[in-house]
Each structure stands twice: as C-alpha cells, then as structure tokens.
Amino acid sequence: MLRLINIEFHKLKHNKASKVLTFIYFGLLTSIALIAMIKFPFGKKIALADLGIFNFPYIWHFNTYTASILKFFLLFVIVSMMANEYSYKTLKQNLIDGLSKKEFILSKFYTVVIFAALSTIFVFAVSLVLGLIYSDFTELSIILSDLEYLFAFFVKLVGFFSFGLFLGILIKRSAFAIGAMISWYFFEWIAYGILGWKFTSWSTAQAIKNFFPLEAMQNLIVEPGSRIGAVKTLANQIGENFDKDYSISIFNIIIVLVWTFIFIYLSYSLLKKRDL
C-alpha cells in the first residue's frame, strides 16, 4: 500500500498544475474563515459570524457544506492525474515495470482517499479554531455533537473523486472528463423532469433521482442556511415554515458507497479490457 501511494505522490510532486490546484484548494478551504468578516448594512453593520454560523455544533454542518462546493478544484487534480498517465505514457511504463492493473487502480483509489481524508482533517481544524473563537457554546459535549457531518463530507469526496477517476480513465482527456461530469449532472435533472412529467408523480421521480450518483452525494449534506435562527424567524414572519431533515442519512451514505465501489470496479474493468 505504501509503495503504491509513494508512486502516485512522486508523480503529483513533479506535476506543477496539480500542485497549484491543490494549493488553491486548501487555500480556499482556509478562506472559509474570511466569511466571519463579511458584514451586512442592516441598521448597524451585522457580521455573518454574529448570526451564529460558527456556533458549535452548527459549524460542522455549515463548513462541510461550504467546503464541499470547492471540491471541483481537487476534481481537476484527480482527472488530470489520470489523463497524464495516457499523455506521458507513464501507465504503460508502470505496467512494464511490474505494476499490475489492479495495483494501478488501487494506487489511484488510495490517492483519492488520502485527498478526501486530508480535506476532512483540514475542514475539522479550521472549523474547530473558528468555533473556539466565535461560538457561544464551547462545552465539550456540544463541540463533539454533529461530527457525523465530517464523515459525510469524507464519503462525499471519496464518491465524487472516484466518479472523476472513472471518467478520466474512460475518456482519457481531463477537459472532456470534466465536461462529462457536468453533462451527467444535467442528465440527472433531465431524467428527473421526464420521469415526473411523462411517466410518474414528481415525488416518485424525486425518489428515483435520489439514487443517481451526484444527487446521492448532494443529499449527504443538505443546505444549512435555513437552520439559522435569524432565517427561521424571518420565514415565520412571512408565513413560511421550514420542515426539513438536516440529519445525515445512513441510507444516503450507503448509496454513495455503493456508487464508489461501482466506479472503482468499472475503472478496473475498463483498464483490464483496454489494449494499452
């Protein structure tokens, strides 16, 4: 395992574009802290931090949701990592040097898991610091509440990057692979629209859409904005009532893990059958 990881990180270390994108990604994760400085001119200026977005345990929900939006930067790294194997013919050279196709796929998957794990640890550290600075509640029991959002964030990244890895192997070109990911996103919505309009009820169409890979990943961490007390108060004043389940669903986690297995298995099957 360590040998395979060393091979991959040796390649990444000598890829300038990957290093730049990785640096930008983790820099943006750190910039979540800048949200605390944003102020709105409502009477006297109100900072976002004053709305309680950095309160424990809400911060775990807010920061993992916000950080997951930035995952496309690492997707470029994952996809280009695979595309470069074909462009620079390092894949063929690795196989000639004795690396099996199974080990090759495992090395890529280990890299995906490590990137996801580092992102999760990074978000945990940033959130912990921000929470200790801005949170009104710093009791240990409250701080440790809702940590399942971090696990859901990790699973979401592993699934998303595994999808990108599969597309990188399938298409061989990073730009086209990214385009295919975006096209699949629209496909899920088009399929949902056709199902609800022509074949079944909208609720049934949504239930089916929940099994699609990108939708399942998105459902892991639902939007946190409507949980803020000020937003709820405003909604009540205009007669709206948010009735949403914000908890992490084990069912959604299982769906994403199944898709992750499918993407890795298809990547291996495709590589195994392809004449390199």
C-alpha positions as CSV (number, residue, x, y, z in Angstrom):
1,M,0.0,0.0,0.0
2,L,2.7,2.5,1.0
3,R,4.6,1.6,-2.2
4,L,1.6,2.4,-4.4
5,I,1.0,5.7,-2.5
6,N,4.6,6.7,-2.9
7,I,4.4,6.1,-6.7
8,E,1.4,8.4,-7.0
9,F,2.7,11.2,-4.9
10,H,6.0,11.1,-6.7
11,K,4.0,11.8,-9.9
12,L,2.0,14.5,-8.3
13,K,5.1,16.1,-6.8
14,H,6.5,16.7,-10.3
15,N,3.2,18.0,-11.8
16,K,3.2,21.7,-11.5
17,A,-0.5,22.1,-12.4
18,S,-1.6,19.6,-9.8
19,K,0.5,21.3,-7.1
20,V,-1.0,24.7,-8.0
21,L,-4.6,23.4,-8.0
22,T,-4.0,21.6,-4.7
23,F,-2.6,24.7,-3.1
24,I,-5.5,26.8,-4.3
25,Y,-8.0,24.2,-3.0
26,F,-6.6,24.1,0.5
27,G,-6.1,27.9,0.4
28,L,-9.8,28.3,-0.3
29,L,-10.7,25.9,2.5
30,T,-8.7,28.2,4.8
31,S,-10.5,31.2,3.4
32,I,-13.8,30.0,5.0
33,A,-12.6,32.0,7.9
34,L,-13.0,35.2,5.9
35,I,-16.8,34.6,5.9
36,A,-16.7,35.8,9.5
37,M,-15.6,39.3,8.3
38,I,-18.5,39.7,5.8
39,K,-20.9,42.4,7.2
40,F,-24.3,43.4,6.0
41,P,-25.5,47.0,6.4
42,F,-28.8,46.3,8.3
43,G,-29.1,49.4,10.5
44,K,-25.8,48.9,12.2
45,K,-23.5,46.5,10.3
46,I,-24.0,42.8,11.2
47,A,-21.3,40.3,10.6
48,L,-22.2,36.8,9.4
49,A,-20.4,35.4,12.5
50,D,-23.0,37.3,14.6
51,L,-25.8,35.2,13.1
52,G,-24.4,32.1,14.7
53,I,-22.9,30.3,11.7
54,F,-19.8,29.5,13.7
55,N,-21.6,28.2,16.7
56,F,-21.0,24.6,17.8
57,P,-22.4,22.3,16.6
58,Y,-23.9,24.1,13.7
59,I,-20.4,25.0,12.4
60,W,-19.8,21.3,11.4
61,H,-22.8,21.4,9.1
62,F,-22.1,24.9,7.7
63,N,-18.4,24.4,7.0
64,T,-18.7,20.9,5.5
65,Y,-21.4,22.1,3.1
66,T,-19.4,25.2,2.2
67,A,-16.2,23.2,1.7
68,S,-17.9,20.6,-0.5
69,I,-18.6,23.3,-3.0
70,L,-14.9,23.7,-3.6
71,K,-14.4,20.0,-4.4
72,F,-14.1,20.8,-8.1
73,F,-10.6,22.1,-7.7
74,L,-9.4,18.7,-6.5
75,L,-11.5,17.0,-9.2
76,F,-9.2,18.7,-11.7
77,V,-6.2,17.2,-10.0
78,I,-7.8,13.7,-9.9
79,V,-8.9,13.8,-13.6
80,S,-5.6,15.3,-14.9
81,M,-3.7,12.8,-12.8
82,M,-5.4,10.1,-14.9
83,A,-5.2,11.9,-18.2
84,N,-1.4,12.5,-17.7
85,E,-1.0,8.7,-17.4
86,Y,-2.0,8.4,-21.1
87,S,-0.4,11.6,-22.3
88,Y,3.0,10.9,-20.8
89,K,2.6,7.1,-21.2
90,T,3.5,6.5,-17.5
91,L,0.7,4.0,-17.3
92,K,2.3,1.7,-19.9
93,Q,5.7,2.2,-18.2
94,N,4.3,1.3,-14.8
95,L,2.8,-1.9,-16.2
96,I,6.1,-2.7,-17.9
97,D,7.9,-2.2,-14.6
98,G,5.8,-4.8,-13.0
99,L,2.8,-2.9,-11.6
100,S,-0.4,-4.9,-12.2
101,K,-3.5,-3.2,-13.4
102,K,-5.2,-3.9,-10.1
103,E,-2.4,-2.3,-8.2
104,F,-2.5,0.7,-10.6
105,I,-6.2,1.3,-9.9
106,L,-5.6,0.8,-6.2
107,S,-2.9,3.4,-6.2
108,K,-5.3,5.9,-7.7
109,F,-8.0,5.0,-5.2
110,Y,-5.6,5.4,-2.3
111,T,-4.8,8.8,-3.6
112,V,-8.5,9.7,-3.8
113,V,-9.0,8.5,-0.2
114,I,-5.9,10.4,1.0
115,F,-7.1,13.7,-0.6
116,A,-10.5,13.2,0.9
117,A,-9.1,12.5,4.3
118,L,-6.7,15.5,4.2
119,S,-9.6,17.7,3.2
120,T,-11.7,16.4,6.1
121,I,-8.9,16.9,8.6
122,F,-8.3,20.4,7.2
123,V,-12.0,21.4,7.5
124,F,-12.1,19.9,11.0
125,A,-9.1,22.0,12.1
126,V,-10.4,25.2,10.5
127,S,-13.9,24.7,12.0
128,L,-12.5,23.9,15.4
129,V,-10.5,27.1,15.5
130,L,-13.3,29.3,14.2
131,G,-15.8,27.7,16.6
132,L,-13.5,28.2,19.6
133,I,-13.2,31.9,18.6
134,Y,-16.8,32.7,17.7
135,S,-19.1,30.1,19.2
136,D,-21.3,31.0,22.1
137,F,-21.2,27.4,23.2
138,T,-17.8,25.8,24.0
139,E,-18.8,22.9,26.2
140,L,-17.0,19.7,25.1
141,S,-20.3,17.8,24.7
142,I,-21.6,20.4,22.4
143,I,-18.3,20.7,20.4
144,L,-18.4,16.9,19.8
145,S,-22.0,17.0,18.6
146,D,-22.8,16.6,14.9
147,L,-19.4,15.3,14.0
148,E,-21.1,12.9,11.6
149,Y,-21.1,15.8,9.1
150,L,-17.4,15.4,8.8
151,F,-17.8,11.7,8.0
152,A,-20.5,12.5,5.4
153,F,-18.1,15.1,3.9
154,F,-15.4,12.4,3.6
155,V,-17.7,9.9,2.0
156,K,-19.0,12.6,-0.4
157,L,-15.5,13.5,-1.5
158,V,-14.4,9.9,-2.0
159,G,-17.5,9.2,-4.1
160,F,-17.1,12.3,-6.2
161,F,-13.4,11.8,-6.8
162,S,-14.0,8.1,-7.7
163,F,-16.5,9.2,-10.3
164,G,-13.9,11.7,-11.7
165,L,-11.3,8.9,-11.7
166,F,-13.6,6.6,-13.7
167,L,-14.4,9.4,-16.2
168,G,-10.6,10.1,-16.5
169,I,-10.0,6.5,-17.4
170,L,-13.0,6.3,-19.7
171,I,-12.3,9.5,-21.7
172,K,-8.5,10.0,-21.2
173,R,-8.7,13.7,-21.6
174,S,-9.2,15.9,-18.5
175,A,-11.2,18.7,-20.1
176,F,-13.6,16.2,-21.7
177,A,-13.9,14.2,-18.5
178,I,-14.8,17.4,-16.6
179,G,-17.3,18.1,-19.4
180,A,-18.8,14.6,-19.0
181,M,-19.2,15.2,-15.2
182,I,-21.1,18.4,-15.9
183,S,-23.2,16.7,-18.6
184,W,-24.1,13.9,-16.2
185,Y,-25.3,16.5,-13.7
186,F,-27.7,17.9,-16.3
187,F,-28.7,14.4,-17.3
188,E,-29.9,13.6,-13.8
189,W,-32.1,16.7,-13.9
190,I,-33.4,16.0,-17.4
191,A,-34.2,12.4,-16.4
192,Y,-36.0,13.6,-13.3
193,G,-38.0,16.1,-15.4
194,I,-39.0,13.5,-18.0
195,L,-40.0,10.9,-15.3
196,G,-42.1,13.4,-13.4
197,W,-43.7,14.9,-16.5
198,K,-44.5,11.8,-18.5
199,F,-44.2,8.6,-16.5
200,T,-44.8,9.0,-12.8
201,S,-45.5,11.5,-10.0
202,W,-43.0,14.2,-9.1
203,S,-42.4,12.6,-5.7
204,T,-41.7,9.2,-7.2
205,A,-39.4,10.9,-9.8
206,Q,-37.5,12.6,-6.9
207,A,-37.3,9.2,-5.1
208,I,-35.7,7.7,-8.2
209,K,-33.4,10.7,-8.7
210,N,-32.1,10.2,-5.1
211,F,-30.4,7.0,-6.3
212,F,-28.4,8.8,-9.0
213,P,-24.8,9.3,-8.0
214,L,-24.5,13.1,-8.0
215,E,-27.9,13.6,-6.4
216,A,-27.0,11.0,-3.7
217,M,-23.7,12.8,-3.0
218,Q,-25.6,16.2,-2.8
219,N,-28.2,14.7,-0.4
220,L,-25.5,13.7,2.1
221,I,-25.2,17.2,3.4
222,V,-28.3,19.4,2.8
223,E,-28.1,23.1,2.7
224,P,-27.6,24.6,6.2
225,G,-28.9,28.2,5.6
226,S,-32.5,27.5,6.7
227,R,-31.2,26.2,10.1
228,I,-30.0,29.7,11.1
229,G,-32.2,31.2,13.8
230,A,-32.5,34.6,12.1
231,V,-33.6,32.9,8.8
232,K,-36.2,30.8,10.7
233,T,-37.6,33.9,12.4
234,L,-37.8,35.8,9.1
235,A,-39.5,32.8,7.5
236,N,-42.1,32.6,10.3
237,Q,-42.9,36.3,9.9
238,I,-43.8,35.9,6.2
239,G,-45.7,32.7,6.9
240,E,-43.2,30.2,5.8
241,N,-42.2,27.1,7.8
242,F,-39.1,25.1,7.0
243,D,-39.8,21.4,7.5
244,K,-36.5,19.7,6.5
245,D,-34.5,16.9,7.8
246,Y,-30.9,18.1,8.3
247,S,-29.5,14.9,9.8
248,I,-27.1,12.6,8.0
249,S,-28.9,9.7,6.4
250,I,-27.2,6.2,6.7
251,F,-29.2,5.3,3.6
252,N,-27.6,8.1,1.5
253,I,-24.2,7.1,2.8
254,I,-24.8,3.5,1.6
255,I,-25.9,4.7,-1.8
256,V,-22.8,6.8,-2.2
257,L,-20.5,4.0,-1.0
258,V,-22.2,1.6,-3.5
259,W,-21.6,4.1,-6.3
260,T,-18.0,4.5,-5.2
261,F,-17.5,0.7,-5.4
262,I,-19.1,0.7,-8.9
263,F,-16.9,3.5,-10.2
264,I,-13.7,1.8,-8.9
265,Y,-14.8,-1.6,-10.2
266,L,-15.7,-0.1,-13.6
267,S,-12.4,1.7,-13.7
268,Y,-10.5,-1.6,-13.1
269,S,-12.7,-3.5,-15.6
270,L,-12.2,-0.8,-18.3
271,L,-8.4,-0.8,-17.7
272,K,-8.3,-4.6,-17.7
273,K,-10.0,-4.9,-21.1
274,R,-8.3,-2.0,-22.8
275,D,-5.4,-2.5,-25.0
276,L,-2.7,-0.2,-23.8
